[in-house]
């Protein structure tokens, strides 16, 4: 799966949950930045700590 496919799934999920378009665009931008800043392992660790 590519980064853009992953973002597309997230966009659709947030749309289905009723999030507004501006917030979804902000999320997509933030995710693209995080793809460049964190390894997959770092992202998993931080996300799991959040939950």
C-alpha positions in Angstrom: 0.0 0.0 0.0 1.3 3.4 -0.9 1.2 6.5 1.4 -1.5 8.1 -0.8 -3.7 5.0 -0.6 -3.4 5.0 3.2 -4.3 8.7 3.3 -7.3 8.0 1.0 -8.6 5.4 3.4 -8.2 7.8 6.3 -10.0 10.6 4.3 -12.9 8.4 3.6 -13.2 7.2 7.2 -13.2 10.7 8.5 -15.7 11.8 5.9 -17.9 8.9 6.9 -17.6 10.0 10.6 -18.8 13.5 9.6 -15.5 15.5 9.9 -15.6 18.6 7.8 -13.5 19.0 4.7 -11.1 21.6 6.1 -10.1 19.3 9.0 -9.7 16.3 6.7 -7.4 18.4 4.5 -5.4 19.4 7.6 -5.2 15.7 8.6 -3.9 14.7 5.2 -1.2 17.4 5.3 -0.1 16.4 8.8 0.0 12.7 7.8 2.2 13.5 4.8 4.6 15.5 7.1 4.6 12.6 9.6 5.5 10.1 6.8 8.7 12.1 6.3 9.5 12.6 10.0 8.8 9.2 11.6 9.7 5.7 10.7 6.8 3.2 10.6 8.0 1.7 13.9 8.1 5.2 15.6 4.6 5.9 14.3 3.2 2.6 15.6 4.8 3.1 19.0 3.5 6.7 19.4 0.0 5.8 18.2 -0.2 2.8 20.6 1.0 5.0 23.5 -1.9 7.4 22.7 -4.5 4.7 22.9 
